[in-house]
Amino acid sequence: MCLKILVVTAMYPRFGKESSGAFVMQQVEQLRTLGHDVETIDFPGHRSKLEYAKAAFVVAHQTRALLRR
């Protein structure tokens, strides 16, 4: 059974910070290896609390898009 999974994280490897959230990336890769449809939303939560509010809108939009597939 293939699941649609949306991973939302403020910690994901980026250029210059490749080890940040490496465990999250490993989990995403494993889920894909198991055949699941995995989308990720990575937002810069370290910048400010406002980034979390912005991410909430992106999550709502992406969730609707995933449900339509």
C-alpha positions as protocol buffer text, in pm:
chain_id: "A"
residue {
  index: 1
  type: MET
  ca { x: 0 y: 0 z: 0 }
}
residue {
  index: 2
  type: CYS
  ca { x: 149 y: 331 z: -111 }
}
residue {
  index: 3
  type: LEU
  ca { x: 94 y: 623 z: 126 }
}
residue {
  index: 4
  type: LYS
  ca { x: 101 y: 993 z: 45 }
}
residue {
  index: 5
  type: ILE
  ca { x: 321 y: 1155 z: 307 }
}
residue {
  index: 6
  type: LEU
  ca { x: 389 y: 1523 z: 362 }
}
residue {
  index: 7
  type: VAL
  ca { x: 697 y: 1597 z: 572 }
}
residue {
  index: 8
  type: VAL
  ca { x: 715 y: 1948 z: 717 }
}
residue {
  index: 9
  type: THR
  ca { x: 1045 y: 2043 z: 874 }
}
residue {
  index: 10
  type: ALA
  ca { x: 1253 y: 2341 z: 975 }
}
residue {
  index: 11
  type: MET
  ca { x: 1561 y: 2118 z: 974 }
}
residue {
  index: 12
  type: TYR
  ca { x: 1672 y: 1981 z: 639 }
}
residue {
  index: 13
  type: PRO
  ca { x: 2016 y: 1971 z: 479 }
}
residue {
  index: 14
  type: ARG
  ca { x: 2098 y: 2288 z: 287 }
}
residue {
  index: 15
  type: PHE
  ca { x: 2404 y: 2419 z: 110 }
}
residue {
  index: 16
  type: GLY
  ca { x: 2651 y: 2510 z: 381 }
}
residue {
  index: 17
  type: LYS
  ca { x: 2458 y: 2316 z: 648 }
}
residue {
  index: 18
  type: GLU
  ca { x: 2458 y: 1968 z: 503 }
}
residue {
  index: 19
  type: SER
  ca { x: 2434 y: 1796 z: 842 }
}
residue {
  index: 20
  type: SER
  ca { x: 2133 y: 1996 z: 963 }
}
residue {
  index: 21
  type: GLY
  ca { x: 1839 y: 1760 z: 978 }
}
residue {
  index: 22
  type: ALA
  ca { x: 2025 y: 1478 z: 805 }
}
residue {
  index: 23
  type: PHE
  ca { x: 1812 y: 1230 z: 999 }
}
residue {
  index: 24
  type: VAL
  ca { x: 1496 y: 1381 z: 847 }
}
residue {
  index: 25
  type: MET
  ca { x: 1640 y: 1340 z: 497 }
}
residue {
  index: 26
  type: GLN
  ca { x: 1730 y: 978 z: 577 }
}
residue {
  index: 27
  type: GLN
  ca { x: 1373 y: 909 z: 691 }
}
residue {
  index: 28
  type: VAL
  ca { x: 1234 y: 1063 z: 372 }
}
residue {
  index: 29
  type: GLU
  ca { x: 1468 y: 854 z: 158 }
}
residue {
  index: 30
  type: GLN
  ca { x: 1370 y: 536 z: 344 }
}
residue {
  index: 31
  type: LEU
  ca { x: 1000 y: 606 z: 299 }
}
residue {
  index: 32
  type: ARG
  ca { x: 1055 y: 658 z: -74 }
}
residue {
  index: 33
  type: THR
  ca { x: 1255 y: 335 z: -90 }
}
residue {
  index: 34
  type: LEU
  ca { x: 954 y: 158 z: 59 }
}
residue {
  index: 35
  type: GLY
  ca { x: 745 y: 293 z: -230 }
}
residue {
  index: 36
  type: HIS
  ca { x: 564 y: 579 z: -60 }
}
residue {
  index: 37
  type: ASP
  ca { x: 491 y: 913 z: -228 }
}
residue {
  index: 38
  type: VAL
  ca { x: 677 y: 1164 z: -9 }
}
residue {
  index: 39
  type: GLU
  ca { x: 671 y: 1541 z: -47 }
}
residue {
  index: 40
  type: THR
  ca { x: 876 y: 1770 z: 175 }
}
residue {
  index: 41
  type: ILE
  ca { x: 825 y: 2126 z: 285 }
}
residue {
  index: 42
  type: ASP
  ca { x: 1140 y: 2276 z: 426 }
}
residue {
  index: 43
  type: PHE
  ca { x: 1119 y: 2624 z: 572 }
}
residue {
  index: 44
  type: PRO
  ca { x: 1381 y: 2842 z: 741 }
}
residue {
  index: 45
  type: GLY
  ca { x: 1243 y: 2835 z: 1095 }
}
residue {
  index: 46
  type: HIS
  ca { x: 1571 y: 2962 z: 1235 }
}
residue {
  index: 47
  type: ARG
  ca { x: 1507 y: 3306 z: 1085 }
}
residue {
  index: 48
  type: SER
  ca { x: 1199 y: 3402 z: 1285 }
}
residue {
  index: 49
  type: LYS
  ca { x: 869 y: 3282 z: 1424 }
}
residue {
  index: 50
  type: LEU
  ca { x: 698 y: 3443 z: 1125 }
}
residue {
  index: 51
  type: GLU
  ca { x: 847 y: 3168 z: 906 }
}
residue {
  index: 52
  type: TYR
  ca { x: 633 y: 2914 z: 1095 }
}
residue {
  index: 53
  type: ALA
  ca { x: 318 y: 3113 z: 1013 }
}
residue {
  index: 54
  type: LYS
  ca { x: 418 y: 3136 z: 647 }
}
residue {
  index: 55
  type: ALA
  ca { x: 485 y: 2763 z: 642 }
}
residue {
  index: 56
  type: ALA
  ca { x: 132 y: 2695 z: 771 }
}
residue {
  index: 57
  type: PHE
  ca { x: -12 y: 2847 z: 454 }
}
residue {
  index: 58
  type: VAL
  ca { x: 225 y: 2644 z: 236 }
}
residue {
  index: 59
  type: VAL
  ca { x: 126 y: 2327 z: 423 }
}
residue {
  index: 60
  type: ALA
  ca { x: -246 y: 2395 z: 371 }
}
residue {
  index: 61
  type: HIS
  ca { x: -192 y: 2457 z: -1 }
}
residue {
  index: 62
  type: GLN
  ca { x: 29 y: 2152 z: -47 }
}
residue {
  index: 63
  type: THR
  ca { x: -210 y: 1929 z: 146 }
}
residue {
  index: 64
  type: ARG
  ca { x: -496 y: 2026 z: -84 }
}
residue {
  index: 65
  type: ALA
  ca { x: -276 y: 1959 z: -388 }
}
residue {
  index: 66
  type: LEU
  ca { x: -174 y: 1617 z: -259 }
}
residue {
  index: 67
  type: LEU
  ca { x: -535 y: 1519 z: -189 }
}
residue {
  index: 68
  type: ARG
  ca { x: -632 y: 1602 z: -548 }
}
residue {
  index: 69
  type: ARG
  ca { x: -378 y: 1356 z: -695 }
}
